[in-house]
Structures are given as structure tokens and as C-alpha cells.
């Protein structure tokens, strides 16, 4: 039976997952990535560690299956995270700056007069989230970095590009359309790196990778006696969108991961709006598809914060029981701005806080308030989609670890007043990359892939007036 492997380069872990043509997982290896926080609001990864982990998990999974049955490998990755490395030595000049990092917030403030032009060209808000100001920061703050770049000795990549360059034995410096569109340097209408933006951020074009279709044949790698093609690269949220929604209208998805990523496919038409971002979903078989996205910075990371920093729970599962121990939130709300606020607010300066605390407040109230804020943020982006789309989606497809929290999912359905659908696989991101690769090499057709997926759970909304009032109260507190 043909096997397709996804190399899933996430924010908290690196995984390799082998899928068969029934979209079932037949082997998996996962290793955690160390998180580095050199200053408040700064987040870094060791790119060499990620490379070592990627090679290790790939080796584990290949050993667990028959290499002769592996048809293709697809790579999917945390987007926007920025690596600069010397193309001769292969050494990164600094830790990777992670998408969550806010160190360039002041620089974005300085550039506000350029924000409309940037959004018009790239579809993106001017925000530290994206790669451009991260590259600029590295060139300006790492000793000798700009001199190396000007001499043509440095290469830039998001994590997909960094791993591909190494797996290809330093031969292929490339990315795909979905990842290029997250750099704030790529003109999504002209489908080219933008010279004006490169000049604005003082970034030489020599550092940039080639941009290829998401289902391109990127390279071949040798595993044992087998030569296996890497035949897909795609950003993690676009990969999940491919699995959950594909080109099917009327759907949108939310991945409940480190952050929350609400996204819908808009086909060949780029829909632009002030409060959400327009991005490239993928380019497959020569056809480009756009998406509208609301990235939310506070998702699963807030549950980890409640566990690790506040010590209110010992594991994520406890949050459900604590939330269910209360009839309602009793006026306790959480402002989920631990890393600023993403869509639809886009502010780096706001900080997180609890509201409505009294002598009666317990840890159950605090935990419930954090979970409710996840659902409220998703509702905000959904409201934006309802406003800007002529045919807005009516059902939400869900994936990610927090979908196991039945309290959160029911509250999400209630506050949205629409059903939530969950496919049989929790591995939507990895499956999307593996499926694109398998379709590209002819092992699946897209119809076969779609028919392999089934909705195994639907959460039906049970809205009431109190839920809507709570949401409106939270929005008023957020605006203060």
C-alpha cells in the first residue's frame, strides 16, 4: 500500500507522520523543540536543533515502514519564523526568531505610514508577526550580518526552506507560495518578491529563496536504497485548510494550536479587508488559490501558561473539569493579550489581565475565563468573515489539541451559534501536506482523498441570551 510521509515542523515540536491512502496514521515520531525567551516578548528557536530533530523523526518513521512503499514526502511548517544562515558554512547567524516574537514592535510603529501600501501588496497587516522586520532586525543587530548579506553570503528562509536546504545537501534554496506570502515581502497579486518592500526593509534580494508551487518536486532524498521525492511544501495553516475545507465553499476552519488560526478559502479571488489578512492558500497544478485568515495569538499557549506559569492545573485535561464545576463565569473575564492581540485588533502593546475578580473568585473562575476567551476570539474573527464575504461560511471545521476539551468546544458552538465539525483525524496539518504530495505523484486523486475523510463528531450549538450577553461584556472589557 502506498505511503506518504509528512514532516511537520511545528512551533512546539517536530513530527514525522506516515499516512496510508485511507488517511490513517500508520507511524509517527515526535520530539519537542526547546523554547527560548531571552527577553519579555521575545521568542527564539535553535535552528540546528530543529534540523537534528527533523532528521531524527524522519529516520524513525522510515524505519517503522517499508521505504519501498513511500511514494512522497510533504513538508509543512510553522510560518513566519525566520532563519538567516551562511551558505558556505551552513551555520545560522543567530537563533531563529519565532513568529510569536514581538521584538520588532517599535519598528512596525515607525513604519505605520507604509502600512496601507504593505497591506495592498502583500495582503498582510504591518505587524512583528511576519518575517520582514525579523530579517531586518537580524541584519542590523547580528555583528557582520549585513556585510555578509551584501556580499551574497547569507540565505534567508522560513523553517521549510531551512530544512529543505539541508535535506537537499545544500542544493535547493526554495519555498512555496503559501510561505512566501507570509514574509511581508511578497506581492501576492504579481506573484513576485517586491522590490519596493525589499528597499523599505533594506533586505538584499540575494538572500531570498526561489518560490515554487506547493506541489512542486522540490528535491529527492536518499533513504536506504530508496530515492524519495519531497513533492510538497506548505505552511501549516494552509495545510490544515486543505484537509478541512479544500476548495469547498461555505466552510471555514479553526486550528486550536499554540495560537488560533481561523481561515477560509476564497478561490482565485483575493478578498482584502482591513482587520483580517489576505494570503495565498496554495498553488497546485499551476492554479493559485487565496485565503482569508484571522490569526489569533492566544490559543493553546494560554492553557500552557495557566499550567506552567500560574500552576492552576497540572495538565490541560484538568481545565475542562474546573470550567464545568461552575454554572457560568460569574462575571470573571480574561483579556488574552499575553503576546499582544492578533486579528482583528492587531496591537502589540495590550497586555493580558483578568477582570471582575472578587473574594469569591477561585481558580475555577480563572481557568474558565481563559477557555472562554479562546471561544470569544474565534467569534470575533467569524463576525468579520460574516461581514466581508458575500457567501459567508455557516459551519466551522475544527482541529488541534484543544478540540478534546468538550467544555470549550460546546461553548465555542454556543457563542458562534453554528455547528462544529470534526474529521476522524486530529492530524489535519500533517495530512494536508502528505495528501498534496501523494496527489502530486499520482498515488491519490483528490476525490479519493476527500472520500477518505469523514466527520465523526458534530457539536450542535445550544445558544442562549446569557451567552451572547457574556460575549458582549467581554468585548466591552477588551476595548477598555
C-alpha positions in Angstrom: 0.0 0.0 0.0 1.5 3.4 -0.9 2.6 5.6 2.0 3.0 9.3 2.1 5.0 11.0 4.9 4.5 14.4 6.3 7.4 16.2 8.0 5.5 18.6 10.3 7.8 21.4 11.6 5.7 22.9 14.3 6.2 25.6 16.9 6.5 23.3 19.9 7.5 20.0 18.3 8.8 18.3 15.1 6.9 15.3 13.9 7.1 12.8 11.0 3.8 11.0 10.3 3.2 8.3 7.7 -0.3 8.0 6.2 -1.8 5.4 4.0 -4.3 6.1 1.2 -7.2 5.8 3.7 -5.8 8.9 5.5 -4.9 6.7 8.5 -1.8 7.2 10.6 0.5 4.1 10.4 3.6 5.5 12.0 4.5 8.7 14.0 7.6 10.1 15.7 7.5 13.4 17.6 10.1 15.4 19.5 9.7 18.6 21.4 11.5 21.9 20.5 13.2 23.9 23.2 11.6 27.3 23.6 14.0 30.3 24.3 12.7 33.6 25.8 15.8 35.9 26.0 13.6 38.9 26.9 9.9 39.5 27.7 8.0 39.2 24.4 11.0 37.6 22.6 10.8 34.0 21.3 13.5 32.1 19.7 14.3 28.5 18.5 17.6 26.9 17.8 17.5 26.1 14.0 20.2 23.5 14.3 18.2 21.7 16.9 15.1 21.7 14.6 17.3 20.3 11.9 18.5 17.5 14.1 15.0 16.7 15.3 13.7 16.7 11.7 16.3 14.2 10.6 15.7 12.0 13.7 11.9 11.8 13.4 12.1 11.2 9.7 14.6 8.4 10.3 12.3 6.9 13.0 9.2 6.8 10.7 11.1 5.5 7.7 12.4 2.6 9.8 8.9 1.9 11.0 7.5 1.4 7.5 8.8 -0.2 4.3 10.9 2.5 2.4 9.9 0.9 -0.9 6.3 1.8 -0.2 6.9 5.5 0.4 5.7 7.5 -2.5 6.5 11.0 -1.4 7.2 13.4 1.4 5.4 16.6 2.1 6.8 19.3 4.4 4.6 21.6 6.5 5.9 24.2 8.9 5.4 27.0 11.4 5.2 30.0 9.2 6.9 33.4 9.5 9.7 32.1 11.8 12.9 33.5 10.4 16.4 31.9 9.9 19.4 33.5 8.3 22.4 31.3 7.7 25.8 31.4 5.9 25.5 29.5 2.7 29.2 28.3 2.8 29.4 27.1 6.4 25.7 26.2 6.8 25.6 27.8 10.2 22.8 30.1 11.3 24.0 33.5 12.3 21.5 33.7 15.2 18.7 31.7 16.8 15.6 31.5 14.6 13.2 34.4 15.5 9.8 32.7 16.1 6.5 34.0 14.6 5.3 34.9 18.2 8.3 37.2 18.8 7.4 40.9 19.3 10.9 42.4 19.4 10.2 44.5 16.2 7.0 46.1 17.5 8.7 49.5 17.8 10.0 49.2 14.2 6.5 48.5 13.0 5.2 51.6 14.8 7.9 53.6 13.0 6.7 52.3 9.6 3.0 52.9 10.1 2.8 55.4 7.2 3.7 52.5 5.0 1.1 50.1 6.4 -1.6 50.7 3.6 0.9 50.1 0.8 2.2 46.9 2.6 -1.3 45.6 3.0 -2.2 46.4 -0.5 0.7 44.5 -1.9 1.0 41.6 0.5 -2.4 41.2 2.0 -0.8 41.4 5.4 -1.0 43.8 8.3 2.2 45.6 9.3 3.0 43.6 12.3 6.0 41.9 14.0 4.3 38.6 13.4 5.6 38.4 9.8 9.2 37.8 8.6 10.3 41.1 7.0 11.1 43.0 10.2 12.7 39.9 11.7 15.1 39.7 8.8 15.8 43.4 9.1 16.5 43.0 12.8 18.9 40.2 12.3 20.8 42.1 9.6 21.0 45.2 11.9 21.8 43.5 15.2 24.0 40.5 14.5 27.6 41.5 14.1 28.8 41.4 10.5 25.4 40.2 9.3 24.7 43.0 6.9 28.2 42.8 5.4 27.7 39.0 4.8 24.4 39.7 3.2 25.7 42.4 0.9 28.4 40.1 -0.2 25.8 37.4 -1.1 26.9 35.0 1.6 23.6 34.8 3.6 20.4 32.9 2.9 17.0 33.5 4.4 14.3 31.0 4.9 11.3 30.1 7.0 11.7 26.7 8.6 10.5 24.8 5.5 13.3 26.4 3.4 16.0 25.8 6.1 15.1 22.1 6.4 14.8 21.7 2.6 18.2 23.3 2.0 19.8 20.8 4.4 17.9 17.7 3.3 18.9 18.6 -0.3 22.6 18.6 0.7 22.6 22.4 0.3 21.5 22.3 -3.3 17.9 23.7 -3.2 17.1 27.1 -1.6 13.3 27.3 -2.2 9.9 27.9 -0.6 6.4 27.6 -1.8 3.7 30.3 -2.5 1.9 29.9 0.8 5.1 30.5 2.9 6.4 33.3 0.6 3.1 35.1 1.2 3.8 35.3 4.9 7.0 37.2 4.7 5.6 40.7 4.1 8.0 40.9 1.2 5.9 39.0 -1.5 3.4 40.7 -3.8 0.5 38.3 -3.8 -1.0 39.9 -6.9 2.1 39.9 -9.1 3.3 36.7 -7.5 6.9 38.0 -7.1 9.2 39.4 -4.4 8.5 43.1 -4.2 11.5 45.4 -4.9 9.9 48.4 -3.1 9.4 46.3 0.1 12.9 44.9 -0.1 14.2 48.5 -0.3 11.9 49.6 2.6 13.4 46.9 4.9 16.9 47.2 3.4 17.0 43.5 2.5 19.1 42.3 -0.4 17.3 40.1 -2.9 20.2 37.6 -2.9 19.1 36.2 0.5 15.6 35.2 -0.8 14.6 31.7 -1.9 13.0 30.6 -5.1 9.2 30.4 -4.9 7.7 27.2 -6.3 4.2 25.6 -6.5 3.1 24.0 -3.3 3.1 20.6 -5.0 6.4 21.1 -6.9 9.1 18.4 -7.0 11.5 20.2 -4.6 14.2 17.6 -4.4 14.9 13.9 -3.9 16.4 12.4 -0.8 18.1 9.1 -0.3 16.7 6.8 2.4 18.4 3.5 2.4 18.4 2.3 -1.1 15.3 4.3 -2.0 15.1 7.7 -3.6 12.1 9.5 -2.3 10.8 12.8 -3.7 9.9 15.8 -1.5 6.8 16.8 -3.5 5.0 19.3 -1.3 5.8 22.3 0.9 3.1 24.3 2.5 2.5 26.5 5.6 0.9 24.7 8.5 -2.4 26.5 8.5 -2.8 26.3 4.7 -2.2 22.5 5.0 -4.9 22.2 7.6 -7.2 24.3 5.4 -6.5 21.9 2.5 -7.6 18.9 4.7 -10.6 20.6 6.3 -12.1 22.7 3.5 -10.1 22.2 0.3 -11.8 24.3 -2.4 -15.3 23.7 -1.0 -17.3 26.9 -0.4 -19.2 27.7 2.7 -16.6 26.2 5.1 -14.1 27.7 7.4 -11.7 26.1 9.8 -10.0 26.8 13.1 -6.9 25.1 14.3 -6.7 25.2 18.1 -2.9 25.1 18.4 -0.4 27.3 20.1 -2.4 30.1 18.6 -5.8 30.1 16.9 -5.9 30.2 13.1 -9.3 30.9 11.5 -9.2 30.6 7.7 -11.5 30.2 4.7 -10.6 29.6 1.0 -11.7 32.4 -1.3 -10.6 30.6 -4.5 -9.0 32.6 -7.3 -10.2 35.9 -5.9 -8.1 37.7 -3.2 -10.6 39.2 -0.7 -9.0 42.1 1.2 -10.3 43.7 4.4 -8.7 45.9 7.0 -8.9 43.6 10.0 -8.1 40.2 8.5 -5.2 39.2 6.3 -5.3 38.0 2.7 -2.9 35.3 2.0 -2.1 32.6 -0.6 -3.6 29.3 0.3 -1.6 27.3 -2.2 -0.6 26.9 -5.8 -1.3 23.4 -7.1 -1.1 22.1 -10.6 -0.4 25.7 -11.7 -3.6 27.1 -10.1 -3.4 29.7 -7.4 -5.9 29.8 -4.5 -6.2 32.6 -2.0 -7.5 32.6 1.6 -8.8 35.0 4.2 -7.3 34.4 7.6 -7.6 35.7 11.2 -4.5 34.7 13.2 -5.1 34.8 16.9 -2.0 34.8 19.1 -3.6 33.4 22.3 -4.7 29.8 22.0 -3.2 26.7 23.5 -0.3 28.8 24.7 -2.6 30.3 27.2 -3.6 26.9 28.6 0.1 26.1 28.9 0.6 29.5 30.7 -2.2 28.6 33.2 -0.4 25.2 33.8 3.3 26.2 33.8 3.3 29.9 35.0 0.3 30.1 37.2 0.3 26.5 38.4 -3.5 26.3 38.4 -3.6 22.9 36.7 -1.2 20.1 36.3 -2.4 19.1 32.8 -4.6 20.5 30.1 -7.4 18.0 30.8 -8.0 19.5 34.3 -9.1 22.7 32.7 -12.3 21.1 31.4 -13.3 19.8 34.9 -12.6 23.1 36.5 -14.7 25.0 33.9 -17.6 22.6 34.2 -17.6 22.9 38.0 -19.2 26.4 37.6 -22.7 27.2 36.2 -21.2 30.3 34.5 -18.2 32.6 34.7 -19.8 34.7 37.5 -18.5 37.9 35.9 -14.8 36.9 35.6 -13.3 37.5 32.2 -9.8 37.2 30.7 -8.1 39.6 28.3 -6.0 37.2 26.2 -3.2 39.6 25.3 -0.2 37.6 26.6 1.6 38.3 23.3 -0.5 41.3 22.2 -3.6 40.8 20.2 -3.8 39.5 16.6 -6.8 39.6 14.4 -9.0 41.6 14.3 -7.2 44.1 16.7 -3.5 43.9 15.7 -2.0 45.6 18.7 1.4 44.7 20.2 1.0 47.0 23.3 -2.0 45.5 25.1 -1.3 43.0 27.9 -3.3 40.2 29.4 -5.4 40.7 32.5 -8.2 39.2 34.5 -11.4 41.3 35.0 -14.1 41.0 37.6 -12.1 39.4 40.4 -13.8 39.3 43.9 -13.2 37.4 47.2 -15.4 34.7 45.7 -13.1 34.1 42.7 -11.4 30.7 42.6 -9.0 29.0 40.2 -12.0 27.5 38.5 -13.2 31.0 37.5 -9.7 31.9 36.2 -9.4 28.7 34.2 -12.9 29.0 32.8 -12.3 32.7 31.8 -9.2 31.7 29.9 -11.1 29.0 28.0 -14.0 31.3 27.2 -11.6 33.9 25.8 -10.5 31.3 23.2 -14.1 31.0 22.0 -14.7 34.7 22.1 -11.6 35.4 19.9 -12.8 32.9 17.4 -16.3 34.6 17.4 -14.7 38.0 16.7 -13.0 36.7 13.5 -16.1 34.8 12.5 -18.1 38.1 12.8 -15.5 39.7 10.4 -16.0 36.9 7.9 -19.7 37.2 8.0 -19.3 40.9 7.2 -16.9 40.8 4.3 -17.8 37.6 2.5 -20.8 37.6 0.1 -21.3 33.9 0.8 -20.1 33.6 4.5 -19.4 30.1 5.9 -22.1 28.5 8.0 -20.1 25.7 9.7 -16.7 25.5 11.4 -14.3 22.7 10.9 -12.1 22.1 13.9 -8.7 20.5 14.6 -5.9 20.8 17.1 -5.3 19.6 20.6 -7.9 21.8 22.3 -10.7 20.1 20.4 -10.5 17.4 23.0 -11.9 19.9 25.6 -15.6 19.2 25.4 -16.4 22.3 27.5 -14.5 24.6 25.2 -16.0 23.1 22.0 -19.6 23.3 23.3 -19.0 26.9 24.4 -17.5 27.6 21.0 -20.5 26.3 19.2 -22.8 28.2 21.5 -21.1 31.6 21.2 -20.8 31.1 17.3 -24.4 29.7 17.1 -23.2 27.3 14.4 -22.2 23.7 14.3 -18.6 22.5 14.7 -17.5 19.5 12.6 -14.5 17.3 13.4 -13.0 14.9 11.0 -11.7 11.5 12.1 -8.1 12.7 12.0 -6.6 15.1 14.5 -3.6 15.4 12.2 -5.1 17.9 9.7 -1.9 19.8 9.2 0.3 16.8 8.6 -2.3 15.1 6.5 -2.7 18.1 4.2 1.0 18.1 3.4 1.1 14.3 2.9 -2.0 14.4 0.7 -0.7 17.2 -1.5 2.5 15.2 -2.1 0.7 11.9 -2.8 -1.8 13.6 -5.2 1.2 15.2 -7.0 2.9 11.9 -7.6 -0.4 10.2 -8.7 -0.8 7.9 -5.7 -4.2 9.5 -4.8 -6.7 11.6 -6.7 -8.2 14.5 -4.8 -11.6 12.8 -5.0 -10.1 9.7 -3.4 -8.6 11.9 -0.7 -11.8 13.7 0.1 -13.8 10.4 0.2 -11.3 9.1 2.8 -12.4 11.8 5.2 -15.5 11.6 7.3 -17.0 13.8 10.0 -17.0 11.8 13.2 -18.3 14.4 15.5 -20.6 17.4 15.2 -21.1 19.8 18.1 -24.5 21.3 17.9 -25.0 24.9 19.3 -27.2 25.5 22.3 -27.1 29.3 22.3 -28.9 31.4 24.9 -29.3 35.0 25.7 -26.8 34.8 28.6 -24.0 33.5 26.4 -24.5 36.4 24.0 -24.5 38.9 26.8 -21.3 37.5 28.2 -19.6 37.8 24.8 -20.7 41.4 24.5 -19.5 42.1 28.1 -16.1 40.6 27.2 -15.9 42.8 24.0 -16.6 45.9 26.1 -13.8 45.0 28.6 -11.4 44.3 25.7 -12.0 47.8 24.4 -11.0 49.5 27.7 
